[in-house]
């Protein structure tokens, strides 16, 4: 019963319209950045794909079909038509979709940083400014780089864990949805926990799984539906369109979570046990390969 209540509270915080209204009405820069996200992701990403799929590709096919028919080739079942379709889409993705995807990844990251900072100022007035400075000594730099590597690779291992779990008969898809919900929650709350140790963030989720299942389900719902019905590229545009709103709700959440002390490592059970094992193996293998190619030498300043 308590788990159901926690799931409901997570879902409730995920759709907290009042927090979104407070942030948008309390800071004009948030509205400006959200309009930038709306224009870039919905108009440019979604709009260009819609125009290409519904107007450009049929136009190109209509121009080449008479040429195929004049040579006695049926345009519906010929290899030439298949190659033409593949070539046109390859050009579109290589010259437009993928470059726009990479540019949007950078721009959305910048806009989200501005929105999250403004949301923290509005929803958490006494919040401390994050300190991104790193000491210049070798140990501090090494520790900082280790945290960044862990924060980058571990979410990938969670995706691999969800993929492996998807093969479990009957329960696989359900387990995958729950694991993805935890990952969506991590992406949203990462802006609220920006000063926390990356490993501690995952532990907080592990000891509050029910709450983050509810919040992550709401956060990932637009992306999942758009991807399922409209494809990955449109789903990606929809994700970044709604993602800032869920980041605001994560920052404004007041749920008293069970926190994890820095020295605490033992949990009742590890939700990310497989991902942790994969991540540890990946990092150890990377260290072995680096030592092999550098002849075992360590880089010293």
N, C-alpha and C positions, 0 to 999 in steps of 0.2 A: 504493500500500500504506500509506503514511504517512497519507494522508487517511482511509482506512478505520479505521486505529487511532485517529485523532483523533475520528472519529464515534462509535466504540465507547466511548471514554473519556467523551465528552459524555453518551452514553446511560447509562453507568454512574454518573456523577455525578448524573444526573437521578433515579435510583432509589436514592440513598444512604440506606438505612433507618437506618444507624448514626448519621448526623448528626442525623436527625429525632429518634431516641431520646435522644441526648445533650441536645438542646435541651429536649425535653419533660420529661426527668427532672431537668435542671439548673435549671429555672426554672418555678415554679408558675404565674406569670402567663401564660406561653405557653399552657398547658392551658386556663386560664380564657378567654382571648381566642379560642382555637380553638373552644371550646364555643359562645361567642357567635356566631362565624361559622357554625358548624354549625346552630345553632338558627335564626338569621335567614335564611340562604340555603336550607337544605334544608327546614326545617319551614315557615317562613313563605312564602318564594318558591315553592318546588316544591310544598309542601302546598296552598297556596291555589289554585294553578293546577290541580292535580290534582282538588281538590274541586269547583272551578267547572266544569271540563271534563266530569267524570264524574257529577256529581250536580246542580249548580245549573242548568246549561244544559238537560239533559234534563227537569228539573222544570218549567222555564219553558216549554219546548216542549210538554210534556204539558198544561199549563194553557191554552195558546193554540191548540193543534191542534183541540180540540172546537169552539172559536169559529169557526175557519176552515171546518171541515166543516159547521157549521150554516148557513153562508152559501153552501154549494155549492162551496167552494174546496178543491182538493186541497192539503194542507199540504206534500206532497213536492215539487211542481213550481210552486208559486205564487210570484209576486213578493213577496207579503206574508210568506211564510215566509223568503225570502231576506233581506228588509229586517229582519225580526225578528231573525234570526241576526246580521246585521251590527250592528244596534242594541245587542243584548245584549253582544256582544264589545267594541264601542266603549265602552260604559259601564264594562265590567270593566277595560279597559286604561287609560282616562282617569282613573277614580276609584280604581284599586287598583294595577294592574301597573306603570304608569309612575311614579307617586309612590313606590312601594316600590323600584323600580329606582334612582331618584335618591337616596333615603335610604340604600339599601344601598351605593351608590357611595361616599358620604361615610363611613359607619360602617366599611365594609371597609377604606377607606384608613387610618382611625385605628387599627383593630385590627392591620393589617399593619405599620404603623409600630412599634407596640409589640412585635410578634413579631420583626420584623427587628432591632430594637435589642437585644432579649434574645438572639437567635441570635448576633449579633455578639459580645456579651459572653461567651457560652459557647464558641463555636467559634473566635473570634479574641480571646483574653484581652487582648492588648496593643494592640487596635485603638483608634485615637484617636477621641474624641468629635467628631461633625460640628459644624462651626461654621456656623450659619445666619445669622449677623449680616452685615449689609451696610452699607458705609460710607455716610455721609449726603451725600457730595459727589455732584454731578450725574453725573460720569463713571462712578462706581461703580454708581450706581443704573441708569444707562442700560445698562451692561454686564450687570448682573444681569437686567434686563428682557429684553434681547436673548437671553440664554441661556434664559430661561424660554419665550420665544416659539419659539425653535428646538426646544427639548425638547418642546413641545406640538404643533407643526405637523408636524415631521418624521415621527413615527410614522404620522400620517394619510397623508402622501405615500408611505410605504412600502406602506400598504394599497392606495393607488391604483396603485402600481407593480405589486403582485401581481395586481390586477384586470386591468390592461393585459396582463400576461404570460399570464394565463389564456386569452386569445384566440389564443395561438400554437398552431397545429395540432399535435396529438399530444403535444407536450412541455408545453403550457400548464398543465394541472393539476399535473403533477409540479413544475414551476418554482414555481408558486404555493405548494405545500406547503412547499418549501424556504425561500422568502422568509418565509412565516408562521412557520416554525421560528425564523428569526433574530429576528423580532419578539417571539416568546414568550420567547426567551432574553434579549432586551433588557429586557423587563418584569421578569424574575426578577433579573437581575444589576444592575439599576438600583438596587436596595436595597443592594448591596455596593459599588457605585461612586458612592454618593450625593455624594461630595465631588469627583468628577471633572467636567471640562468636558463638557457634553452632546455636543459634536462629537467629542470624544476617545472617548466610549463607542462611537459608531458605527464609528470607525476601528479600535478593538480588535476589534469583531466582524468587520469586513471582512478583517483579517489573520489571523483564526482561524475562518474560515467553517466548516471541517469539524467542529470541536469544537462550535460553537454550533448546527450543523445537528442533531447528535445530541442535544444537551441540549434544544433547542427542540422536537424531534419528540416526546420523552417528555413535556415540559411541556404541549404543546398537545393531546396525544392524548385526554385525558378530555373536554376542551371540544369537540373536533372530533367525537368519537363521539356525545356527548350532543346536540350541535346537529343533527347529521345525522339521528339517529333520533327525537329528542324535541322539536326546535325550539329557537329562539334563547333564549327565556326560561329554560327548564330548563338549557340549555347554559351560560348565564351564571351560574346558581346553582351548577352543578357546577364551573365555572371558579374561582369564588371559594372554593369548598370545598377544592379541591386546590392552588390557587395558593400559599397560605402554606407548604405543604410543599416546593414547588419553590423558593421564595424561600430557605428554610432550606438546601436543598441547594446553591443558588447561592452563598450566603455561606460554606458549609463546603467548597466545591470547592477542591482543592489542585492542580489542573492548571496547570502552568507555561505560561501564555499568552504569546504574543508581544506585548509591550507596544508602545505607540506614543508616541514623544516628542512633546512639545507642539508643537515646530516642524515636525514631519514631516507633509507633506501629500501626497507622491507615493506611490501604491500601484501594485502590478502591474496591477490592474484594479479598477474600482469596482463593487462589488455593488449599491450604492445610487445609482448614477450618475443614473438616471432620477428617483429620489426627490429627490436633491439639486437637480437642475435644476428640478423642479416646486416645491420648497420655496423656492429662490432667486427664481423667478418670482413666487410668491405673496407673498413678503415685499416684493420690489421694487414689485409692483403695489399692495400695501397702503400702502407709503410714499407712492407717487404719489397715491393717493386721499386719504390724510390731508392731504398738502400742498395738494391741490386744494380740499378742503372747509374747510381752515383758512386759505386764501389765501396759503399759503407761509410762514405765521408759525411760529416755533418757540416752544415753551412754556418759559418761564424762570421759575425760582423767585425 
